[in-house]
Amino acid sequence: MSDLQEIILAEPRGFCAGVDRAIEIVDRALEKFGAPIYVRHEIVHNTYVVNDLKARGAIFIEELDDVPAGATLVFSAHGVSKALQKEALARGFAVFDATCPLVTKVHVEVAKLAREGFEFIMIGHKGHPEVEGTMGQLDGGIHLVEDVADVAKIKPAQTEKLALVTQTTLSVDDAADISNAVLARFPAVRLPKMQDICYATQNRQDAVKVLSSQVDLMIVVGSPTSSNSNRLTELAKKRGVASYMVDSAAEVQPAWLEGVMRVGVTAGASAPDVLVQAVIARIKALGALSVTQVKKMDGVRETTKFPLPKGLK
């Protein structure tokens, strides 16, 4: 018989307002214009969501050469470079931009400060589409740092006008450490007006910090490509809790539950609740839990909602 007594659900977890909006944009475009709808990059980094939209007529592409003339094109929630925006419009596609408004806020700030002569230091993960989109707002003058060691290596052309921006889905603690290193080297650096790391990323990480002290095992529902899901898994491990990320319920291993009394379950901002419920069912099946032994932790209730683009409302 299993030792399992309780499953505790992180609060908040799962979809954020930016992900809700991005998926709804593709849904509405399919309803209004019919299949196929082309989407540049995975709309959000979740295998289940992408496969569901594929089944309904969304075609995911990386290169605009793969989009036929006159097609409807959606930009993913992560944002795109200025060059890609211009190319899409030049080719005459009907474009709907699903970039998260919190990412757009960073783009707007970069454009504004660049006009004032600023160079930028960006904290983020090389190759992530959000980083490529933000750095692609300018032709140059943005220096990427991935960790504290990178801060010593960058060589801005000048130090009088330097501004700091960050990818929105980073570890809050890691970003703070790197920001402090930037400040130590460049004391005059301009910090973001508001913290660039999004409220949903912050809230989910805060919930994991609290929940980690209450459980013996943490399961994070999310895809390997999801930055914020990876950060949740790392955070639980740093707090000394065995932690695993799963893309589906089938990945939950019986061995993980051996000697475990309490399991914490959370989900990245791009993971739908249907996957969370499937994971709960799998844990119950493996641990012979009754339905009364699942509870939600107390946490922040998110009410943010972002408007849809014109033409899809």
JOPEQUI-V654730 format. One record per pair of residues at least 4 apart in sequence whose ideal C-beta (glycine too) atoms are under 6 Angstrom apart, sorted by the first residue. I is the first residue (numbers start at 1). J is the second residue. D is the distance in whole Angstrom. If there is no record, write none. Layout:
# JOPEQUI-V654730
I J D
I J D
This chain:
# JOPEQUI-V654730
2 287 4
2 288 6
3 259 6
3 261 5
4 257 6
4 287 3
4 289 6
5 261 5
6 262 5
6 293 5
7 263 5
7 283 6
7 294 5
8 264 5
8 295 6
8 297 6
9 265 5
9 296 5
10 207 4
10 211 5
10 266 4
11 296 5
11 297 5
11 299 3
12 203 5
12 299 6
12 300 6
12 302 5
13 266 4
13 267 4
14 267 4
14 271 6
14 273 5
15 19 5
15 20 5
16 200 3
16 269 4
17 304 4
17 305 6
17 306 5
18 77 6
18 100 3
19 44 5
19 269 6
19 270 5
21 306 5
22 43 5
22 44 6
22 77 4
22 98 4
25 74 6
25 96 6
25 98 4
26 43 6
26 53 6
26 58 6
26 74 6
28 32 6
28 312 4
29 33 6
29 37 5
29 72 6
29 96 6
30 37 5
30 56 6
30 57 6
33 72 5
35 57 2
36 57 5
36 59 5
37 58 5
37 72 5
38 59 5
38 61 6
38 67 5
38 71 5
38 73 5
39 43 5
39 58 5
39 60 5
39 74 5
40 75 5
41 76 4
41 129 5
42 50 5
42 60 6
43 76 5
44 49 6
44 77 5
44 270 4
45 223 5
45 225 4
45 226 4
45 270 5
46 223 5
46 270 4
46 271 6
47 223 5
47 247 5
48 275 6
53 58 4
54 58 6
61 66 4
64 87 6
67 71 5
67 73 6
71 93 6
72 94 5
73 88 6
73 93 4
73 95 5
74 96 5
74 98 5
75 80 5
75 97 5
75 98 6
75 99 6
77 98 5
77 100 5
78 129 4
78 130 4
78 133 6
79 99 4
79 103 4
79 130 6
79 133 3
80 84 4
80 85 6
80 133 5
81 133 6
81 136 2
82 137 6
88 93 5
88 95 5
96 309 5
99 103 5
99 104 5
101 306 5
102 168 6
102 198 5
103 130 6
103 168 6
106 134 6
106 165 6
106 196 6
107 137 5
110 137 5
111 137 6
113 118 4
113 163 5
114 138 5
117 161 5
118 161 5
118 163 5
119 141 4
119 156 5
119 162 6
120 142 4
120 163 5
120 165 6
121 143 5
121 164 5
121 182 6
122 142 5
122 144 5
122 165 5
123 145 6
123 166 4
123 175 6
123 178 5
124 131 4
124 167 3
130 167 5
131 167 6
132 136 6
135 142 5
138 142 6
143 154 4
145 150 4
145 151 5
146 150 5
148 177 6
148 178 6
148 181 5
151 181 4
151 182 6
151 185 6
156 162 6
159 186 6
162 186 5
162 189 5
163 190 4
164 182 6
164 189 5
164 191 6
165 196 6
166 170 6
166 175 5
166 196 4
168 196 6
168 197 6
168 198 4
169 201 5
169 227 4
169 228 4
170 175 4
170 197 6
171 231 5
172 197 6
172 202 6
172 205 5
175 197 6
182 186 6
182 189 6
192 196 5
197 201 5
197 202 6
200 269 5
201 228 5
203 300 5
205 235 6
207 211 6
207 299 5
208 212 6
208 232 5
208 235 5
208 236 6
208 266 6
211 264 4
211 297 6
212 236 5
212 239 4
212 241 5
215 262 4
215 264 4
216 260 4
216 261 6
216 262 6
217 242 5
217 260 5
217 263 5
218 236 4
218 241 5
218 243 4
218 264 4
219 244 6
219 265 5
220 229 6
220 232 5
220 233 5
220 245 4
220 266 6
221 267 4
221 271 5
221 275 5
221 276 5
221 279 6
222 226 5
222 229 2
222 245 5
222 268 3
222 271 5
223 247 5
226 268 5
226 270 5
228 268 5
228 269 5
229 245 6
229 268 3
232 266 6
233 243 5
233 245 4
236 241 5
236 243 4
237 243 5
246 251 4
246 252 6
249 278 4
249 279 5
249 282 4
252 282 5
254 286 5
257 286 6
257 287 5
263 283 6
267 271 4
267 276 5
271 275 6
283 287 6
284 289 4
289 293 5
308 312 5
308 313 5
